[in-house]
Amino acid sequence: MIDFKKLDISSLKDKIFCGITLKELENFKKQGFHLPASFEREHFIHCCEFNQLKHVSEKHFHEDSYFLLVLENSLDESLKYEGGGELFPHLYREINKSEVIQIIEISRIDTKKFEVVKDQNKSV
């Protein structure tokens, strides 16, 4: 479970989230955009909605901590909802720094639990 008790993110429920590693965050801050290595192979960036964060975190993030880029839910026609069952937002282009409204650090508590460590909103 993700424990959001340390940060009120209820205002973010209509936003899009993109999980990134610390190294990707450092590159994002230097370059002004995010384009993961998997983009070359998959041609899109995996994103999720608020109600999908728990599942996505537990399944795909095994680092001690990672960061969420919080994006407006109105990116453009490059954002498509796809999937075999549950639909996930896929972004078919880079994420520009100007589109990120907040960066949130998530830390692993144990193998299945995470908590918000720090709201890095000022770092965008």
N, CA and C atoms as an extended XYZ file, in Angstrom:
372
Properties=species:S:1:pos:R:3:atomname:S:1:resname:S:1:resid:I:1 pbc="F F F"
N         0.834       -1.189        0.000 N   MET     1
C         0.000        0.000        0.000 CA  MET     1
C         0.869        1.238        0.000 C   MET     1
N         0.427        2.275       -0.612 N   ILE     2
C         1.120        3.555       -0.564 CA  ILE     2
C         0.479        4.364        0.550 C   ILE     2
N         1.275        4.796        1.483 N   ASP     3
C         0.785        5.571        2.615 CA  ASP     3
C         0.968        7.048        2.305 C   ASP     3
N        -0.113        7.719        1.970 N   PHE     4
C        -0.030        9.131        1.624 CA  PHE     4
C        -0.364       10.031        2.807 C   PHE     4
N        -0.241        9.511        4.016 N   LYS     5
C        -0.584       10.289        5.204 CA  LYS     5
C         0.314       11.504        5.384 C   LYS     5
N         1.549       11.425        4.908 N   LYS     6
C         2.478       12.533        5.097 CA  LYS     6
C         2.256       13.680        4.115 C   LYS     6
N         1.411       13.476        3.148 N   LEU     7
C         1.199       14.505        2.139 CA  LEU     7
C        -0.225       14.420        1.622 C   LEU     7
N        -0.919       15.519        1.594 N   ASP     8
C        -2.281       15.532        1.063 CA  ASP     8
C        -2.200       15.680       -0.448 C   ASP     8
N        -2.502       14.594       -1.149 N   ILE     9
C        -2.454       14.654       -2.606 CA  ILE     9
C        -3.853       14.494       -3.208 C   ILE     9
N        -4.869       14.736       -2.393 N   SER    10
C        -6.241       14.578       -2.886 CA  SER    10
C        -6.513       15.485       -4.084 C   SER    10
N        -5.828       16.602       -4.158 N   SER    11
C        -6.028       17.509       -5.290 CA  SER    11
C        -5.399       16.971       -6.571 C   SER    11
N        -4.644       15.868       -6.474 N   LEU    12
C        -3.960       15.313       -7.639 CA  LEU    12
C        -4.701       14.140       -8.253 C   LEU    12
N        -5.890       13.834       -7.773 N   LYS    13
C        -6.598       12.644       -8.242 CA  LYS    13
C        -6.978       12.700       -9.717 C   LYS    13
N        -7.023       13.873      -10.304 N   ASP    14
C        -7.366       13.975      -11.726 CA  ASP    14
C        -6.125       14.187      -12.592 C   ASP    14
N        -4.957       13.870      -12.063 N   LYS    15
C        -3.706       14.064      -12.786 CA  LYS    15
C        -3.148       12.727      -13.275 C   LYS    15
N        -2.118       12.808      -14.096 N   ILE    16
C        -1.411       11.643      -14.627 CA  ILE    16
C        -0.079       11.547      -13.899 C   ILE    16
N         0.344       10.319      -13.567 N   PHE    17
C         1.582       10.094      -12.828 CA  PHE    17
C         2.551        9.285      -13.686 C   PHE    17
N         3.822        9.629      -13.589 N   CYS    18
C         4.867        8.886      -14.274 CA  CYS    18
C         5.973        8.591      -13.265 C   CYS    18
N         6.236        7.322      -13.011 N   GLY    19
C         7.281        6.935      -12.078 CA  GLY    19
C         8.637        6.952      -12.745 C   GLY    19
N         9.624        7.516      -12.054 N   ILE    20
C        10.980        7.568      -12.590 CA  ILE    20
C        11.983        7.261      -11.472 C   ILE    20
N        13.154        6.811      -11.854 N   THR    21
C        14.219        6.528      -10.889 CA  THR    21
C        14.970        7.817      -10.549 C   THR    21
N        15.824        7.733       -9.564 N   LEU    22
C        16.635        8.893       -9.179 CA  LEU    22
C        17.523        9.349      -10.336 C   LEU    22
N        18.135        8.417      -11.035 N   LYS    23
C        18.988        8.778      -12.178 CA  LYS    23
C        18.162        9.483      -13.269 C   LYS    23
N        16.973        8.961      -13.549 N   GLU    24
C        16.105        9.605      -14.545 CA  GLU    24
C        15.681       10.999      -14.088 C   GLU    24
N        15.446       11.164      -12.782 N   LEU    25
C        15.085       12.482      -12.256 CA  LEU    25
C        16.231       13.472      -12.439 C   LEU    25
N        17.437       13.037      -12.163 N   GLU    26
C        18.601       13.913      -12.349 CA  GLU    26
C        18.731       14.330      -13.810 C   GLU    26
N        18.554       13.384      -14.730 N   ASN    27
C        18.599       13.708      -16.161 CA  ASN    27
C        17.476       14.657      -16.548 C   ASN    27
N        16.289       14.427      -16.002 N   PHE    28
C        15.142       15.298      -16.278 CA  PHE    28
C        15.447       16.737      -15.868 C   PHE    28
N        16.027       16.910      -14.707 N   LYS    29
C        16.339       18.263      -14.226 CA  LYS    29
C        17.415       18.928      -15.083 C   LYS    29
N        18.392       18.160      -15.567 N   LYS    30
C        19.457       18.710      -16.413 CA  LYS    30
C        18.956       19.037      -17.818 C   LYS    30
N        18.206       18.098      -18.402 N   GLN    31
C        17.812       18.209      -19.804 CA  GLN    31
C        16.524       18.997      -20.021 C   GLN    31
N        15.673       19.038      -19.010 N   GLY    32
C        14.408       19.751      -19.157 CA  GLY    32
C        13.292       18.899      -19.742 C   GLY    32
N        13.561       17.606      -19.906 N   PHE    33
C        12.528       16.688      -20.386 CA  PHE    33
C        12.849       15.277      -19.910 C   PHE    33
N        11.843       14.404      -19.960 N   HIS    34
C        12.017       12.998      -19.574 CA  HIS    34
C        11.653       12.113      -20.754 C   HIS    34
N        12.586       11.246      -21.111 N   LEU    35
C        12.370       10.247      -22.146 CA  LEU    35
C        13.127        8.997      -21.712 C   LEU    35
N        12.433        8.013      -21.144 N   PRO    36
C        13.124        6.837      -20.601 CA  PRO    36
C        13.769        5.998      -21.696 C   PRO    36
N        14.733        5.176      -21.308 N   ALA    37
C        15.418        4.285      -22.250 CA  ALA    37
C        14.425        3.352      -22.933 C   ALA    37
N        13.362        2.972      -22.253 N   SER    38
C        12.368        2.056      -22.819 CA  SER    38
C        11.581        2.678      -23.978 C   SER    38
N        11.667        3.989      -24.126 N   PHE    39
C        10.925        4.666      -25.208 CA  PHE    39
C        11.392        4.193      -26.580 C   PHE    39
N        12.675        3.974      -26.723 N   GLU    40
C        13.219        3.517      -28.011 CA  GLU    40
C        12.600        2.183      -28.424 C   GLU    40
N        12.343        1.327      -27.451 N   ARG    41
C        11.785        0.005      -27.705 CA  ARG    41
C        10.254        0.025      -27.793 C   ARG    41
N         9.622        0.762      -26.894 N   GLU    42
C         8.161        0.727      -26.789 CA  GLU    42
C         7.459        1.892      -27.479 C   GLU    42
N         8.159        2.974      -27.699 N   HIS    43
C         7.640        4.163      -28.383 CA  HIS    43
C         6.604        4.929      -27.572 C   HIS    43
N         6.540        4.688      -26.271 N   PHE    44
C         5.677        5.473      -25.393 CA  PHE    44
C         6.218        5.421      -23.972 C   PHE    44
N         5.733        6.346      -23.136 N   ILE    45
C         6.085        6.380      -21.718 CA  ILE    45
C         4.904        5.835      -20.937 C   ILE    45
N         5.189        4.879      -20.053 N   HIS    46
C         4.154        4.321      -19.195 CA  HIS    46
C         3.774        5.343      -18.129 C   HIS    46
N         2.494        5.571      -17.966 N   CYS    47
C         1.981        6.461      -16.935 CA  CYS    47
C         0.838        5.740      -16.222 C   CYS    47
N         0.282        6.383      -15.213 N   CYS    48
C        -0.882        5.812      -14.549 CA  CYS    48
C        -1.719        6.925      -13.946 C   CYS    48
N        -2.906        6.566      -13.534 N   GLU    49
C        -3.782        7.486      -12.833 CA  GLU    49
C        -3.668        7.217      -11.337 C   GLU    49
N        -4.227        8.100      -10.537 N   PHE    50
C        -4.153        8.006       -9.081 CA  PHE    50
C        -4.586        6.631       -8.567 C   PHE    50
N        -5.696        6.125       -9.089 N   ASN    51
C        -6.230        4.841       -8.599 CA  ASN    51
C        -5.389        3.644       -9.045 C   ASN    51
N        -4.397        3.845       -9.889 N   GLN    52
C        -3.525        2.769      -10.346 CA  GLN    52
C        -2.147        2.794       -9.681 C   GLN    52
N        -1.889        3.793       -8.836 N   LEU    53
C        -0.564        3.967       -8.236 CA  LEU    53
C        -0.121        2.769       -7.404 C   LEU    53
N        -0.986        2.235       -6.594 N   LYS    54
C        -0.621        1.120       -5.714 CA  LYS    54
C        -0.132       -0.069       -6.544 C   LYS    54
N        -0.931       -0.465       -7.505 N   HIS    55
C        -0.586       -1.605       -8.354 CA  HIS    55
C         0.718       -1.357       -9.120 C   HIS    55
N         0.838       -0.202       -9.722 N   VAL    56
C         2.020        0.124      -10.525 CA  VAL    56
C         3.273        0.159       -9.641 C   VAL    56
N         3.171        0.757       -8.473 N   SER    57
C         4.321        0.836       -7.563 CA  SER    57
C         4.800       -0.545       -7.146 C   SER    57
N         3.863       -1.387       -6.741 N   GLU    58
C         4.222       -2.720       -6.269 CA  GLU    58
C         4.797       -3.597       -7.372 C   GLU    58
N         4.297       -3.438       -8.570 N   LYS    59
C         4.716       -4.307       -9.670 CA  LYS    59
C         5.997       -3.844      -10.358 C   LYS    59
N         6.171       -2.541      -10.519 N   HIS    60
C         7.234       -2.058      -11.393 CA  HIS    60
C         8.389       -1.342      -10.714 C   HIS    60
N         8.244       -0.955       -9.454 N   PHE    61
C         9.318       -0.196       -8.812 CA  PHE    61
C         9.900       -0.986       -7.659 C   PHE    61
N        11.152       -1.423       -7.857 N   HIS    62
C        11.818       -2.259       -6.866 CA  HIS    62
C        12.958       -1.521       -6.181 C   HIS    62
N        13.190       -0.279       -6.569 N   GLU    63
C        14.225        0.524       -5.926 CA  GLU    63
C        13.743        0.934       -4.532 C   GLU    63
N        14.677        1.420       -3.725 N   ASP    64
C        14.306        1.905       -2.395 CA  ASP    64
C        13.428        3.133       -2.486 C   ASP    64
N        13.647        3.953       -3.491 N   SER    65
C        12.773        5.104       -3.679 CA  SER    65
C        12.698        5.446       -5.154 C   SER    65
N        11.643        6.109       -5.494 N   TYR    66
C        11.464        6.605       -6.852 CA  TYR    66
C        10.652        7.879       -6.771 C   TYR    66
N        10.417        8.485       -7.895 N   PHE    67
C         9.768        9.778       -7.924 CA  PHE    67
C         8.605        9.744       -8.895 C   PHE    67
N         7.601       10.509       -8.572 N   LEU    68
C         6.462       10.644       -9.467 CA  LEU    68
C         6.497       12.021      -10.095 C   LEU    68
N         6.464       12.047      -11.394 N   LEU    69
C         6.232       13.301      -12.095 CA  LEU    69
C         4.726       13.418      -12.236 C   LEU    69
N         4.173       14.488      -11.760 N   VAL    70
C         2.731       14.678      -11.815 CA  VAL    70
C         2.417       15.605      -12.977 C   VAL    70
N         1.601       15.097      -13.877 N   LEU    71
C         1.309       15.810      -15.115 CA  LEU    71
C        -0.147       16.206      -15.186 C   LEU    71
N        -0.404       17.257      -15.912 N   GLU    72
C        -1.785       17.636      -16.192 CA  GLU    72
C        -2.455       16.527      -16.967 C   GLU    72
N        -3.731       16.346      -16.758 N   ASN    73
C        -4.485       15.290      -17.432 CA  ASN    73
C        -4.919       15.702      -18.833 C   ASN    73
N        -4.453       16.833      -19.300 N   SER    74
C        -4.828       17.300      -20.630 CA  SER    74
C        -3.570       17.563      -21.456 C   SER    74
N        -2.758       16.545      -21.654 N   LEU    75
C        -1.480       16.731      -22.335 CA  LEU    75
C        -1.668       17.062      -23.812 C   LEU    75
N        -2.235       16.222      -24.568 N   ASP    76
C        -2.605       16.433      -25.961 CA  ASP    76
C        -2.925       15.081      -26.563 C   ASP    76
N        -3.021       15.016      -27.876 N   GLU    77
C        -3.383       13.761      -28.546 CA  GLU    77
C        -2.297       12.694      -28.423 C   GLU    77
N        -1.137       13.051      -27.895 N   SER    78
C        -0.066       12.070      -27.678 CA  SER    78
C        -0.338       11.161      -26.487 C   SER    78
N        -1.313       11.515      -25.651 N   LEU    79
C        -1.688       10.687      -24.507 CA  LEU    79
C        -2.842        9.790      -24.926 C   LEU    79
N        -2.619        8.472      -24.851 N   LYS    80
C        -3.646        7.509      -25.252 CA  LYS    80
C        -3.841        6.500      -24.126 C   LYS    80
N        -5.083        6.119      -23.906 N   TYR    81
C        -5.403        5.097      -22.907 CA  TYR    81
C        -5.492        3.751      -23.606 C   TYR    81
N        -4.633        2.814      -23.162 N   GLU    82
C        -4.532        1.522      -23.832 CA  GLU    82
C        -4.356        0.411      -22.812 C   GLU    82
N        -4.641       -0.801      -23.247 N   GLY    83
C        -4.428       -1.972      -22.414 CA  GLY    83
C        -5.369       -3.088      -22.793 C   GLY    83
N        -4.999       -4.301      -22.405 N   GLY    84
C        -5.816       -5.464      -22.709 CA  GLY    84
C        -7.057       -5.556      -21.845 C   GLY    84
N        -6.986       -5.075      -20.630 N   GLY    85
C        -8.115       -5.092      -19.701 CA  GLY    85
C        -8.275       -3.706      -19.122 C   GLY    85
N        -7.493       -3.439      -18.074 N   GLU    86
C        -7.483       -2.103      -17.487 CA  GLU    86
C        -6.728       -1.157      -18.421 C   GLU    86
N        -7.256        0.029      -18.607 N   LEU    87
C        -6.625        1.008      -19.487 CA  LEU    87
C        -5.645        1.880      -18.706 C   LEU    87
N        -4.447        2.039      -19.265 N   PHE    88
C        -3.420        2.875      -18.668 CA  PHE    88
C        -3.058        3.991      -19.643 C   PHE    88
N        -2.717        5.174      -19.125 N   PRO    89
C        -2.281        6.252      -20.011 CA  PRO    89
C        -0.863        5.992      -20.524 C   PRO    89
N        -0.691        6.100      -21.826 N   HIS    90
C         0.610        5.987      -22.474 CA  HIS    90
C         0.867        7.299      -23.208 C   HIS    90
N         2.036        7.848      -23.011 N   LEU    91
C         2.385        9.114      -23.649 CA  LEU    91
C         3.386        8.845      -24.766 C   LEU    91
N         3.021        9.214      -25.985 N   TYR    92
C         3.820        8.926      -27.174 CA  TYR    92
C         4.743       10.080      -27.538 C   TYR    92
N         5.399       10.619      -26.554 N   ARG    93
C         6.416       11.661      -26.735 CA  ARG    93
C         7.084       11.905      -25.395 C   ARG    93
N         8.089       12.789      -25.368 N   GLU    94
C         8.776       13.103      -24.126 CA  GLU    94
C         7.861       13.911      -23.194 C   GLU    94
N         8.228       13.941      -21.925 N   ILE    95
C         7.551       14.785      -20.939 CA  ILE    95
C         8.423       16.017      -20.743 C   ILE    95
N         7.881       17.167      -21.052 N   ASN    96
C         8.623       18.415      -20.907 CA  ASN    96
C         8.502       18.952      -19.484 C   ASN    96
N         9.543       19.600      -19.028 N   LYS    97
C         9.576       20.135      -17.666 CA  LYS    97
C         8.389       21.055      -17.388 C   LYS    97
N         7.968       21.809      -18.376 N   SER    98
C         6.855       22.751      -18.190 CA  SER    98
C         5.526       22.043      -17.939 C   SER    98
N         5.441       20.758      -18.262 N   GLU    99
C         4.202       19.994      -18.063 CA  GLU    99
C         4.121       19.340      -16.683 C   GLU    99
N         5.234       19.333      -15.976 N   VAL   100
C         5.281       18.697      -14.661 CA  VAL   100
C         4.890       19.727      -13.616 C   VAL   100
N         3.821       19.412      -12.888 N   ILE   101
C         3.340       20.362      -11.890 CA  ILE   101
C         3.845       20.029      -10.487 C   ILE   101
N         4.360       18.814      -10.299 N   GLN   102
C         4.840       18.414       -8.988 CA  GLN   102
C         5.726       17.180       -9.124 C   GLN   102
N         6.708       17.067       -8.243 N   ILE   103
C         7.540       15.871       -8.147 CA  ILE   103
C         7.403       15.369       -6.716 C   ILE   103
N         7.073       14.099       -6.566 N   ILE   104
C         6.864       13.512       -5.256 CA  ILE   104
C         7.820       12.335       -5.093 C   ILE   104
N         8.559       12.304       -3.975 N   GLU   105
C         9.448       11.185       -3.692 CA  GLU   105
C         8.672       10.121       -2.923 C   GLU   105
N         8.768        8.888       -3.399 N   ILE   106
C         8.116        7.746       -2.778 CA  ILE   106
C         9.204        6.809       -2.270 C   ILE   106
N         9.078        6.330       -1.053 N   SER   107
C        10.088        5.446       -0.480 CA  SER   107
C         9.464        4.110       -0.105 C   SER   107
N        10.213        3.053       -0.332 N   ARG   108
C         9.742        1.704       -0.014 CA  ARG   108
C         9.852        1.470        1.495 C   ARG   108
N         8.755        1.009        2.101 N   ILE   109
C         8.748        0.635        3.516 CA  ILE   109
C         9.167       -0.820        3.643 C   ILE   109
N         8.570       -1.680        2.833 N   ASP   110
C         8.952       -3.089        2.757 CA  ASP   110
C         8.633       -3.561        1.347 C   ASP   110
N         8.547       -4.853        1.128 N   THR   111
C         8.389       -5.362       -0.232 CA  THR   111
C         7.083       -4.944       -0.889 C   THR   111
N         6.072       -4.571       -0.117 N   LYS   112
C         4.783       -4.222       -0.707 CA  LYS   112
C         4.256       -2.857       -0.291 C   LYS   112
N         4.995       -2.120        0.530 N   LYS   113
C         4.475       -0.844        1.027 CA  LYS   113
C         5.417        0.305        0.698 C   LYS   113
N         4.821        1.431        0.420 N   PHE   114
C         5.552        2.644        0.109 CA  PHE   114
C         4.973        3.778        0.932 C   PHE   114
N         5.738        4.860        1.071 N   GLU   115
C         5.199        6.062        1.687 CA  GLU   115
C         5.776        7.272        0.977 C   GLU   115
N         5.028        8.365        1.031 N   VAL   116
C         5.526        9.605        0.477 CA  VAL   116
C         6.567       10.160        1.443 C   VAL   116
N         7.746       10.449        0.942 N   VAL   117
C         8.821       10.953        1.770 CA  VAL   117
C         8.871       12.465        1.706 C   VAL   117
N         8.815       12.989        0.503 N   LYS   118
C         9.036       14.421        0.336 CA  LYS   118
C         8.320       14.917       -0.916 C   LYS   118
N         7.635       16.005       -0.755 N   ASP   119
C         7.026       16.675       -1.885 CA  ASP   119
C         8.079       17.628       -2.427 C   ASP   119
N         8.507       17.394       -3.649 N   GLN   120
C         9.580       18.190       -4.236 CA  GLN   120
C         9.037       19.236       -5.195 C   GLN   120
N         7.872       19.750       -4.903 N   ASN   121
C         7.206       20.698       -5.780 CA  ASN   121
C         8.117       21.880       -6.134 C   ASN   121
N         8.910       22.357       -5.218 N   LYS   122
C         9.771       23.506       -5.454 CA  LYS   122
C        10.929       23.171       -6.387 C   LYS   122
N        11.176       21.873       -6.615 N   SER   123
C        12.323       21.461       -7.423 CA  SER   123
C        12.039       21.393       -8.916 C   SER   123
N        10.818       21.608       -9.308 N   VAL   124
C        10.472       21.475      -10.722 CA  VAL   124
C        11.047       22.624      -11.502 C   VAL   124
